[in-house]
Amino acid sequence: MDYRLTLLTATLVTLAAAPQIQADDWPAPVRALVEEGLEIHGEFQAPGGLSGYAASHQGREMTVFVTADGEHAVVGTMIDAEGNDLSEASLDELVRVPLENELWERLEQSHWIADGSADAPRVLYTFTDPNCPYCRRFWETARPWVEAGDVQLRHVMVGILQADSPAKASALLGADDPEAALHDHSGGNDIAPSAQPRAIEEQVYRNNQLFEELGLYATPTTLFQRNGRMERVDGMPDEGRLLEMMGGASP
């Protein structure tokens, strides 16, 4: 599975309501496509005297090429004589990277419990349900990197698996020391569901909304950055994927 493509598709859908770039001097074919619902993310120079536009529609990214006279447009992929895709670099620069950055900001603004040093060079956001056994297993597996100060896990608390999951997630977020409470819970001392102030319960609700908007389906789902790009792992990672997430072998 192409996790980066899956992540990008979810991000495009989530951010579809964002304001579109407006340009009154766009060629008529581009304006016509925008009226049909296409979102233009940026313009680039294309070979052969064409003008290129990086765009998306309903979660699908694409490039639009306009002829030199501005009268005609082709939607599709351009290749050179060697078969190299000439659209990918522009889609990366103008669509994928900006949208990944926007998603990272949304994760930063979500409601999470820090697990590990704030100075850790590597940060992972992981959607965690208190009733998820694989979330506990992931928490345990990550201990060497977290305790060495190499990784900080940010547990975006959701309540989706069982009827009392929202109340348990709220209890963890509302604890006097959320990190210690999560440590005890993940270590086997199951937290009891309890009523919390409405503001705390709404934090869980908004996290649940974000989980759904991104099209996620498993807990844990973990998002992280590697080589300047965002990646996603659904469920408990295998050994190879774990090392990629953590940035290297166990300390």
Backbone hydrogen bonds, N-H to C=O, Kabsch-Sander energy under -0.5 kcal/mol:
donor,donor_aa,acceptor,acceptor_aa,energy
3,Y,1,M,-1.2
6,T,2,D,-2.4
7,L,3,Y,-2.6
8,L,4,R,-2.6
9,T,5,L,-2.6
10,A,6,T,-2.2
11,T,7,L,-2.4
12,L,8,L,-2.9
13,V,9,T,-2.1
14,T,10,A,-2.5
15,L,11,T,-2.5
16,A,13,V,-1.2
18,A,15,L,-2.0
21,I,40,I,-1.0
26,W,23,A,-1.5
30,V,27,P,-0.6
31,R,27,P,-2.1
32,A,28,A,-2.3
33,L,29,P,-1.8
34,V,30,V,-2.3
35,E,31,R,-2.1
36,E,32,A,-1.0
37,G,34,V,-1.9
38,L,33,L,-2.2
39,E,56,S,-2.9
40,I,38,L,-0.5
41,H,39,E,-0.5
41,H,54,A,-3.2
42,G,54,A,-1.1
44,F,52,G,-2.8
46,A,50,L,-1.7
50,L,47,P,-1.4
51,S,66,V,-2.1
52,G,44,F,-3.0
53,Y,64,V,-2.2
54,A,42,G,-2.5
55,A,62,M,-3.0
56,S,39,E,-2.0
57,H,60,R,-2.4
60,R,57,H,-1.6
61,E,59,G,-0.5
62,M,55,A,-2.6
64,V,53,Y,-2.5
65,F,74,V,-3.1
66,V,51,S,-2.8
67,T,72,H,-2.5
70,G,67,T,-2.2
74,V,65,F,-2.8
76,G,63,T,-2.2
76,G,74,V,-0.6
80,D,84,N,-1.5
83,G,80,D,-2.0
86,L,78,M,-3.4
86,L,84,N,-0.6
91,L,87,S,-2.2
92,D,88,E,-2.6
93,E,89,A,-2.4
94,L,90,S,-2.8
95,V,91,L,-1.9
96,R,91,L,-2.7
97,V,92,D,-2.6
99,L,95,V,-2.0
100,E,96,R,-2.6
101,N,97,V,-2.4
102,E,98,P,-2.1
103,L,99,L,-2.4
104,W,100,E,-2.4
105,E,101,N,-1.9
106,R,102,E,-1.8
107,L,103,L,-2.2
108,E,104,W,-2.3
109,Q,105,E,-1.6
110,S,106,R,-0.5
110,S,107,L,-1.1
112,W,110,S,-0.8
113,I,155,H,-1.9
114,A,112,W,-0.5
115,D,153,L,-2.5
117,S,146,V,-0.5
120,A,117,S,-1.4
122,R,150,D,-0.9
124,L,152,Q,-2.3
125,Y,223,L,-2.5
126,T,124,L,-0.5
126,T,154,R,-2.4
127,F,221,T,-3.0
128,T,156,V,-2.1
132,C,129,D,-2.1
136,R,132,C,-1.5
137,R,133,P,-1.9
138,F,134,Y,-2.5
139,W,135,C,-2.5
140,E,136,R,-2.3
141,T,137,R,-2.6
142,A,138,F,-2.0
143,R,140,E,-1.3
145,W,142,A,-0.6
146,V,142,A,-2.3
147,E,143,R,-3.3
148,A,144,P,-1.2
149,G,146,V,-1.3
150,D,145,W,-2.0
151,V,145,W,-1.3
152,Q,122,R,-2.7
153,L,115,D,-2.5
153,L,151,V,-0.5
154,R,124,L,-3.0
155,H,113,I,-2.5
155,H,153,L,-0.6
156,V,126,T,-1.8
156,V,154,R,-0.9
157,M,111,H,-1.1
157,M,155,H,-1.0
158,V,128,T,-2.5
165,S,162,Q,-1.5
168,K,164,D,-2.2
169,A,165,S,-2.8
170,S,166,P,-2.4
171,A,167,A,-2.1
172,L,168,K,-2.0
173,L,169,A,-2.4
174,G,170,S,-2.5
175,A,172,L,-1.0
181,A,177,D,-2.5
182,L,178,P,-2.7
183,H,179,E,-2.2
184,D,180,A,-2.4
185,H,181,A,-2.6
186,S,182,L,-3.2
187,G,183,H,-1.7
188,G,185,H,-1.4
189,N,184,D,-2.6
190,D,188,G,-1.4
194,S,167,A,-0.8
200,I,197,P,-1.0
201,E,197,P,-2.0
202,E,198,R,-2.5
203,Q,199,A,-1.1
204,V,200,I,-1.4
205,Y,201,E,-1.9
206,R,202,E,-2.6
207,N,203,Q,-2.1
208,N,204,V,-2.5
209,Q,205,Y,-2.2
210,L,206,R,-2.3
211,F,207,N,-2.4
212,E,208,N,-2.2
213,E,209,Q,-3.0
214,L,210,L,-2.0
215,G,212,E,-1.6
216,L,211,F,-2.1
221,T,127,F,-0.7
222,T,233,V,-2.6
223,L,125,Y,-3.1
224,F,231,E,-2.1
225,Q,123,V,-0.5
226,R,229,R,-3.3
229,R,226,R,-1.5
231,E,224,F,-3.3
233,V,222,T,-2.6
235,G,220,P,-2.6
235,G,233,V,-0.5
242,L,238,D,-2.5
243,L,239,E,-1.9
244,E,240,G,-1.4
245,M,241,R,-2.4
246,M,242,L,-2.5
247,G,243,L,-1.0
248,G,243,L,-1.5
